[in-house]
Amino acid sequence: MDLQTLESFFMWCTIINGVIYLEWVLFFFFAPDFVYRMQNRWFPLPRETYNVIIYSLLGIFKLIFIFFNIVPYLALVIIN
């Protein structure tokens, strides 16, 4: 596999995962009550616990997104 292919791969991974993260953040920013009600049907949790879980998962996803998508892509751009 050459550097162009890897760079293209990581570029598309970054774009796709960035869109997923952005949608996730927008859902919880603009419709937090709707999302809580929908999730509460399957997993009844107190609102405070739910908020901690969601924000923790958002933070973990963001860290994984940065370290496994953005950093390798930027490294390939710099190398190329």
N, CA, C and O of each residue as an XYZ file, in Angstrom:
320
protein
N       0.849     -1.169      0.000
C       0.000      0.000      0.000
C       0.902      1.242      0.000
O       1.838      1.338      0.794
N       0.619      2.157     -0.871
C       1.445      3.359     -0.952
C       0.898      4.473     -0.045
O      -0.192      4.357      0.514
N       1.676      5.547      0.085
C       1.296      6.639      0.984
C       0.044      7.370      0.524
O      -0.741      7.825      1.355
N      -0.156      7.490     -0.778
C      -1.368      8.160     -1.295
C      -2.623      7.412     -0.868
O      -3.609      8.026     -0.459
N      -2.586      6.097     -0.964
C      -3.746      5.290     -0.566
C      -4.011      5.420      0.924
O      -5.158      5.584      1.341
N      -2.953      5.348      1.732
C      -3.121      5.503      3.180
C      -3.646      6.888      3.534
O      -4.509      7.033      4.400
N      -3.126      7.890      2.867
C      -3.590      9.257      3.136
C      -5.061      9.406      2.784
O      -5.827     10.025      3.524
N      -5.450      8.839      1.656
C      -6.857      8.890      1.250
C      -7.737      8.124      2.236
O      -8.825      8.579      2.588
N      -7.266      6.966      2.676
C      -8.005      6.155      3.643
C      -8.247      6.935      4.933
O      -9.379      7.008      5.412
N      -7.189      7.517      5.497
C      -7.336      8.250      6.751
C      -8.130      9.539      6.575
O      -8.794      9.988      7.509
N      -8.068     10.131      5.396
C      -8.876     11.318      5.146
C     -10.363     10.968      5.217
O     -11.145     11.668      5.860
N     -10.741      9.877      4.549
C     -12.151      9.484      4.559
C     -12.590      8.975      5.926
O     -13.731      9.200      6.330
N     -11.702      8.293      6.641
C     -12.027      7.881      8.015
C     -12.272      9.100      8.893
O     -13.196      9.111      9.707
N     -11.447     10.119      8.727
C     -11.603     11.339      9.509
C     -12.908     12.043      9.169
O     -13.610     12.515     10.064
N     -13.235     12.116      7.898
C     -14.482     12.776      7.489
C     -15.694     12.018      8.016
O     -16.606     12.623      8.580
N     -15.712     10.716      7.839
C     -16.871      9.907      8.270
C     -17.035      9.960      9.788
O     -18.138     10.191     10.283
N     -15.953      9.751     10.522
C     -16.048      9.786     11.979
C     -16.331     11.188     12.497
O     -16.983     11.343     13.530
N     -15.854     12.207     11.801
C     -16.162     13.584     12.182
C     -17.639     13.887     12.027
O     -18.229     14.567     12.866
N     -18.238     13.385     10.958
C     -19.677     13.582     10.744
C     -20.483     12.845     11.811
O     -21.470     13.371     12.325
N     -20.058     11.626     12.142
C     -20.746     10.869     13.194
C     -20.665     11.614     14.524
O     -21.665     11.734     15.230
N     -19.483     12.111     14.864
C     -19.310     12.856     16.118
C     -20.140     14.134     16.119
O     -20.780     14.463     17.117
N     -20.129     14.851     15.005
C     -20.890     16.092     14.918
C     -22.391     15.840     15.056
O     -23.079     16.591     15.747
N     -22.906     14.796     14.409
C     -24.324     14.455     14.552
C     -24.660     14.099     16.000
O     -25.696     14.507     16.526
N     -23.782     13.343     16.627
C     -23.997     12.942     18.008
C     -24.069     14.172     18.915
O     -24.970     14.283     19.747
N     -23.126     15.086     18.753
C     -23.108     16.304     19.563
C     -24.345     17.156     19.286
O     -24.952     17.681     20.219
N     -24.722     17.298     18.024
C     -25.885     18.113     17.692
C     -27.175     17.527     18.253
O     -28.047     18.266     18.711
N     -27.302     16.199     18.219
C     -28.481     15.573     18.816
C     -28.587     15.912     20.292
O     -29.662     16.272     20.772
N     -27.484     15.802     21.014
C     -27.537     16.047     22.454
C     -27.531     17.519     22.801
O     -27.843     17.884     23.934
N     -27.184     18.377     21.849
C     -27.225     19.810     22.102
C     -28.617     20.381     21.837
O     -29.120     21.192     22.614
N     -29.236     19.950     20.734
C     -30.521     20.532     20.333
C     -31.742     19.745     20.795
O     -32.833     20.307     20.887
N     -31.579     18.456     21.088
C     -32.737     17.658     21.500
C     -32.386     16.719     22.656
O     -32.596     15.512     22.539
N     -31.865     17.233     23.754
C     -31.455     16.328     24.829
C     -32.626     15.605     25.496
O     -32.494     14.443     25.881
N     -33.761     16.276     25.636
C     -34.915     15.626     26.276
C     -35.480     14.515     25.406
O     -35.848     13.453     25.908
N     -35.549     14.757     24.107
C     -36.044     13.735     23.179
C     -35.164     12.493     23.229
O     -35.669     11.373     23.314
N     -33.862     12.685     23.175
C     -32.932     11.552     23.194
C     -33.015     10.827     24.530
O     -32.990      9.597     24.570
N     -33.114     11.580     25.627
C     -33.233     10.948     26.947
C     -34.504     10.107     27.035
O     -34.468      8.978     27.525
N     -35.619     10.647     26.566
C     -36.875      9.886     26.609
C     -36.795      8.613     25.770
O     -37.277      7.561     26.188
N     -36.186      8.708     24.589
C     -36.066      7.533     23.721
C     -35.175      6.466     24.371
O     -35.507      5.281     24.340
N     -34.062      6.878     24.950
C     -33.158      5.926     25.584
C     -33.733      5.395     26.898
O     -33.475      4.254     27.279
N     -34.500      6.215     27.574
C     -35.064      5.818     28.860
C     -36.092      4.699     28.712
O     -36.357      3.976     29.672
N     -36.661      4.551     27.545
C     -37.597      3.437     27.319
C     -36.890      2.091     27.435
O     -37.457      1.132     27.959
N     -35.658      2.019     26.949
C     -34.911      0.756     26.967
C     -34.045      0.620     28.203
O     -33.921     -0.470     28.763
N     -33.440      1.732     28.636
C     -32.519      1.709     29.758
C     -32.928      2.769     30.769
O     -32.452      3.901     30.695
N     -33.796      2.427     31.706
C     -34.245      3.435     32.674
C     -33.110      3.823     33.632
O     -32.674      3.025     34.461
N     -32.653      5.056     33.496
C     -31.598      5.606     34.341
C     -32.021      6.985     34.824
O     -32.794      7.668     34.153
N     -31.524      7.396     35.972
C     -31.759      8.790     36.382
C     -31.074      9.737     35.395
O     -30.072      9.377     34.776
N     -31.610     10.927     35.255
C     -31.098     11.890     34.277
C     -29.629     12.238     34.532
O     -28.862     12.388     33.580
N     -29.231     12.365     35.780
C     -27.847     12.720     36.103
C     -26.885     11.621     35.661
O     -25.829     11.908     35.097
N     -27.243     10.375     35.912
C     -26.411      9.251     35.495
C     -26.331      9.185     33.974
O     -25.266      8.940     33.407
N     -27.446      9.400     33.334
C     -27.489      9.403     31.872
C     -26.566     10.479     31.299
O     -25.819     10.214     30.358
N     -26.610     11.681     31.854
C     -25.752     12.768     31.382
C     -24.278     12.429     31.550
O     -23.473     12.697     30.658
N     -23.919     11.841     32.687
C     -22.517     11.468     32.913
C     -22.068     10.431     31.896
O     -20.968     10.527     31.352
N     -22.909      9.446     31.639
C     -22.560      8.399     30.677
C     -22.401      8.988     29.278
O     -21.424      8.693     28.591
N     -23.340      9.806     28.858
C     -23.286     10.377     27.508
C     -22.059     11.258     27.328
O     -21.355     11.133     26.326
N     -21.792     12.144     28.276
C     -20.643     13.035     28.137
C     -19.330     12.274     28.235
O     -18.346     12.657     27.603
N     -19.301     11.199     29.019
C     -18.104     10.363     29.070
C     -17.871      9.670     27.735
O     -16.744      9.627     27.241
N     -18.934      9.130     27.153
C     -18.800      8.476     25.850
C     -18.414      9.462     24.755
O     -17.628      9.125     23.870
N     -18.955     10.673     24.806
C     -18.557     11.699     23.844
C     -17.072     12.020     23.978
O     -16.372     12.164     22.976
N     -16.602     12.129     25.190
C     -15.179     12.409     25.412
C     -14.285     11.280     24.945
O     -13.250     11.524     24.326
N     -14.672     10.044     25.233
C     -13.886      8.889     24.792
C     -13.871      8.808     23.271
O     -12.822      8.571     22.672
N     -15.027      9.002     22.644
C     -15.094      8.966     21.182
C     -14.219     10.059     20.579
O     -13.537      9.825     19.581
N     -14.232     11.254     21.178
C     -13.426     12.361     20.660
C     -11.946     12.042     20.759
O     -11.195     12.298     19.818
N     -11.512     11.485     21.889
C     -10.106     11.125     22.037
C      -9.690     10.051     21.035
O      -8.631     10.155     20.416
N     -10.508      9.036     20.875
C     -10.210      7.978     19.907
C     -10.192      8.551     18.496
O      -9.327      8.200     17.693
N     -11.134      9.423     18.192
C     -11.206     10.076     16.883
C      -9.940     10.875     16.602
O      -9.390     10.810     15.502
N      -9.483     11.620     17.584
C      -8.277     12.437     17.393
C      -7.053     11.553     17.213
O      -6.286     11.745     16.269
N      -6.861     10.590     18.100
C      -5.629      9.809     18.083
C      -5.568      8.772     16.971
O      -4.479      8.456     16.491
N      -6.700      8.238     16.552
C      -6.668      7.183     15.544
C      -7.120      7.624     14.159
O      -7.033      6.838     13.216
N      -7.597      8.846     14.005
C      -7.987      9.342     12.689
C      -7.235     10.602     12.298
O      -6.574     10.636     11.261
N      -7.332     11.633     13.119
C      -6.758     12.925     12.750
C      -5.230     12.900     12.793
O      -4.583     13.368     11.856
N      -4.647     12.365     13.856
C      -3.191     12.355     13.987
C      -2.524     11.540     12.875
O      -1.570     12.030     12.269
N      -2.987     10.310     12.578
C      -2.352      9.596     11.454
C      -2.532     10.311     10.115
O      -1.623     10.313      9.285
N      -3.695     10.914      9.905
C      -3.909     11.647      8.657
C      -2.954     12.826      8.542
O      -2.344     13.027      7.492
N      -2.818     13.607      9.610
C      -1.898     14.742      9.573
C      -0.447     14.285      9.400
O       0.331     14.940      8.706
N      -0.086     13.172     10.025
C       1.273     12.652      9.849
C       1.520     12.256      8.400
O       2.600     12.518      7.869
N       0.555     11.640      7.756
C       0.701     11.261      6.345
C       0.748     12.483      5.443
O       1.479     12.493      4.452
N      -0.017     13.507      5.770
C       0.021     14.744      4.986
C       1.396     15.390      5.107
O       1.942     15.880      4.118
N       1.953     15.392      6.307
C       3.281     15.990      6.508
C       4.352     15.180      5.775
O       5.245     15.759      5.156
N       4.274     13.863      5.838
C       5.254     13.011      5.164
C       5.177     13.183      3.660
O       6.203     13.267      2.985
N       3.986     13.233      3.145
C       3.786     13.340      1.703
C       4.084     14.747      1.300
O       3.986     15.085      0.120
